[in-house]
Amino acid sequence: MSKSKDQTFRYYIIVSPKMHRIHHSVTRTETDSNYSSVLPYWDILFGSYIRKVEEPIEFGINDRA
């Protein structure tokens, strides 16, 4: 299996820290994604899966009050 196919296959089998970190972004659409911490199936099933983002992630909590 080629390296890129192997990496793609792994994205659908187990959640990596790189995938889950998107969930900790201050951007609302990114925060509302990638909830899974072990298996990505739930995010894929419910449409909350984001494979990667285009811009660097800003981590933290926005003041929404």
Secondary structure, DSSP 8 states (H G I E B T S, - for coil): --HHHHHHHHHTTS--HHHHGGGGBSSHHHHTS---SS-THHHHHHT------SS---BS-----
